[in-house]
């Protein structure tokens, strides 16, 4: 093979590498878009400084307290991260009763973090509820949680 043939072969190989890299990048972008769509309303890796203040005087209705007791009896767990605004909104729905919930912090940098529990439960987005052996991803209303858990009590959850 002469010098011109070697140079052409080098250009062909460069073009092949470029095409392969472009395909890889577009596949990764497509997979990321699909993953975001599948996760619904929840957090993945966006950090904010929003926090829930359960000691801010927010009261909880008797129905909310009864729902929390029921969720605890069912072994329900709420997997969250401290930086997730949806997690903070989920917890805020419970008012002062949030202190009685079984909440698992999944970020290793969070307070009382238990990332190993999150990994074991295969939690991939936040908030995620675990009830009756099922994972429920995204922000859930108190009415939805009552239905998912089989709660039969009062549903007058207003504070």
N, C-alpha and C positions, 0 to 999 in steps of 0.2 A: 504494500500500500504506500502511495506517495504522500508527500507533505500535505497536499490539498485534500486528499481523502481523510487523513488523520484529523485535519482541522474541521472538515464537515462532520465527521463522526463526533467530535467534541461538541459542536453546536447542537447536533441532534440530541446528545445526552443532556445538555443543559436545558433544552426545550422540554425533554421528558421529565426532568426533575422539577421544572417550573410547573408543568401541568399537574404532576402528582401533588406538589405542595398546594396548589390552588384547589384541587379537589379535596384534599384533607381539610383545608381551612373552611371550605363551603360545607363539608359534612359536619364539622364541629359546630359551625354556626347554626345549621339546621337542627342538630341534636339539641343545642341549647335552647332554641326557640320552642321546640316540642316539649322539652322538660318544663319550661316556664308555663306553657299552656296547660300541661297536665297537673301542675301544682295548684291551680286555681287561686283562691285568695289566701295568700299566706306569704311568709317571708322565707327567703333563702339565704342571702348573704349581704343584705343591705343594712348597715348599722346606722342607728339614729340615737339621739340622746333622750328620747321619750321614756318616762318611767311611770309606773303605777304607784300611787301613794295610797295604800289601804288605810293609813292612819289619818286621812284628811277629813274625817268626819262623815264620810259616805256611809250611810246606814244600809242595811239589807232588810228586805221584807221577810216576814215569816215564811212565805212560800220559797224565797231564795234560800233561806237557811235550811228548809226542809229538803230542797233539791240538792244542796251541798251534802247533807247527811246521807241522802239516798246515793249520790254519786260515790261517796266514800264507802258505803256498804257494798256497792257493786265493784269496788276496787278500781274505779276510774282514775286515770292519771292524765294530767295536762302537761304536755312537753312544750317548753317555751325557750326563748332566749331573751336576755335582758334588753337587747337592742332592737327587738322586733315590735313595730308599732301595732301590728295585728294582735300580737300576744298581749300587749298592754291593754288594748281595747277589750280583748276577751276577758282578762282578769277584772277590768273595771266593771264589766256587766254584773259581777257578783258583789260589788261594794265591799263592805267590811267583812263579808263572809269569805272573801278570797283567802283569808288567813287560815281557814279550815280546809281548803282544797289541797289535794295531793298534786303539787306543782313541781315538776322536774326541770331544773335549769340545764340546758344542753350545751351552752357555750362554756368552755373551760375557764374563761376569764370572768364568768358571772359569779354571783354570790351563791355559796353552797352548790357549786356546779357538780353535776353527775353525768358527764358526757358518755360514760360507759353504759349507763342505763338507756340513753337515747340510741346509742349504736346497737345495743342488744335488741331494742324494740324496732329497729330499722326505721327510725324517724328521719325523714329527709326534708321536711318543710315545717314551718311553724306558723301558728300554733297547730299542734296535733293532739287529739284526744285518743286515748286508748281505753276502750270499754268492751267487755264481753269478747275479748280476743280479737277485736277489730280496731283498725286505725281510721280515724276521721280527721281529715286534713282541713285546715282553714278555720276561719272565725265561725263559730256556731252560736246561734241565739240561745237563750235559756229555754225557749220553747222547743227548739231542735234537740237540745241536750236532754230535755225531759222525755221526748219521744224516743230518742236513740237508746236511752237507758231504761226505759220502761217505767218511768216515774208516774205515779197515779195520783199524786196529791194536788193541792191547789196550784194553779198556774198564774196567780196574781203577783207577778214578779216585780211590779213597779215598787220603787222605794218610797 
